[in-house]
Amino acid sequence: MEQFNWKEFYEHQVGFYTKEVEFYDRQIESLTRQLDRRRKEDRETTEYVWNRGVLTEIEMEIWGDGKYESVETHKILLERRKYYLNRKRDRNKLENYKRHLAEM
């Protein structure tokens, strides 16, 4: 029976999690650009509604506080939050494997 090579395993894991963190960085950057565009569209829509004239009660509930967020904007925020959490988890794993590799 062959003995398991822990050093090789840790090196492979460090490489894998390094690539994962880089991937999450790119995804977060892309989603942030999308979010900027969506927020700009939301602001323009809010300005359009406010410039139309007097708002009804229902319109005031939606647009009144000036913090309107479209469904698409909300989805992007949730997806970006997911990538932030995944990146944090993978950074912790990466540091853990680097520590194990340094102890060898």
C-alpha positions as CSV (number, residue, x, y, z in Angstrom):
1,M,0.0,0.0,0.0
2,E,1.3,3.4,-1.0
3,Q,1.7,6.1,1.6
4,F,-0.4,9.3,1.1
5,N,1.7,12.3,0.1
6,W,0.4,15.1,2.3
7,K,2.8,17.8,0.9
8,E,1.6,17.2,-2.6
9,F,-2.1,17.3,-1.4
10,Y,-1.5,20.6,0.4
11,E,0.2,22.1,-2.6
12,H,-2.6,21.1,-4.9
13,Q,-5.2,22.6,-2.5
14,V,-3.3,25.9,-2.2
15,G,-3.3,26.1,-6.0
16,F,-7.0,25.2,-6.3
17,Y,-8.1,27.7,-3.6
18,T,-5.9,30.5,-5.1
19,K,-7.7,30.1,-8.4
20,E,-11.1,30.0,-6.6
21,V,-10.3,33.3,-4.8
22,E,-9.2,34.9,-8.1
23,F,-12.4,33.7,-9.8
24,Y,-14.5,35.2,-7.0
25,D,-12.6,38.5,-7.2
26,R,-13.4,38.7,-11.0
27,Q,-17.1,37.8,-10.4
28,I,-17.5,40.4,-7.6
29,E,-15.8,43.0,-9.9
30,S,-18.2,42.2,-12.7
31,L,-21.3,42.3,-10.5
32,T,-20.2,45.6,-9.0
33,R,-20.1,47.1,-12.5
34,Q,-23.6,45.7,-13.2
35,L,-24.8,47.0,-9.9
36,D,-23.6,50.5,-10.8
37,R,-25.5,50.4,-14.1
38,R,-28.7,49.1,-12.4
39,R,-28.5,51.7,-9.6
40,K,-28.1,54.4,-12.2
41,E,-31.2,53.1,-14.0
42,D,-33.1,53.0,-10.7
43,R,-32.2,56.7,-10.0
44,E,-33.3,57.7,-13.5
45,T,-36.6,55.9,-13.1
46,T,-37.1,57.5,-9.7
47,E,-36.4,61.0,-11.2
48,Y,-38.8,60.3,-14.0
49,V,-41.6,59.4,-11.6
50,W,-41.0,62.3,-9.3
51,N,-40.9,64.8,-12.2
52,R,-44.3,63.6,-13.5
53,G,-46.2,65.5,-10.9
54,V,-48.1,64.7,-7.8
55,L,-47.8,61.1,-6.6
56,T,-50.7,58.9,-5.5
57,E,-50.7,57.0,-2.2
58,I,-49.5,53.8,-3.8
59,E,-46.8,55.6,-5.7
60,M,-45.7,57.3,-2.5
61,E,-45.3,53.8,-0.8
62,I,-43.0,52.7,-3.7
63,W,-41.1,55.9,-4.5
64,G,-41.6,58.0,-1.5
65,D,-38.5,57.3,0.5
66,G,-36.1,57.8,-2.4
67,K,-34.6,54.3,-1.8
68,Y,-36.3,52.5,-4.7
69,E,-34.5,49.2,-5.6
70,S,-35.6,47.2,-8.6
71,V,-35.9,43.4,-8.6
72,E,-32.8,43.1,-10.8
73,T,-30.8,45.3,-8.5
74,H,-31.8,43.2,-5.5
75,K,-30.9,39.9,-7.4
76,I,-27.4,41.3,-8.2
77,L,-26.9,42.3,-4.5
78,L,-27.8,38.8,-3.4
79,E,-25.6,37.2,-5.9
80,R,-22.7,39.5,-5.0
81,R,-23.2,38.7,-1.3
82,K,-23.0,35.0,-2.1
83,Y,-19.7,35.5,-3.9
84,Y,-18.3,37.6,-1.0
85,L,-19.2,34.8,1.5
86,N,-17.7,32.1,-0.8
87,R,-14.5,34.2,-1.2
88,K,-14.2,34.6,2.6
89,R,-14.7,30.9,3.2
90,D,-12.1,30.0,0.5
91,R,-9.6,32.5,1.8
92,N,-9.8,30.9,5.2
93,K,-9.3,27.4,3.6
94,L,-6.4,28.8,1.6
95,E,-4.7,30.1,4.7
96,N,-5.3,26.9,6.5
97,Y,-3.6,24.8,3.8
98,K,-0.7,27.3,3.5
99,R,-0.2,26.9,7.3
100,H,-0.2,23.1,7.0
101,L,2.2,23.3,4.1
102,A,4.5,25.6,6.1
103,E,4.5,23.2,9.0
104,M,5.8,20.4,6.9
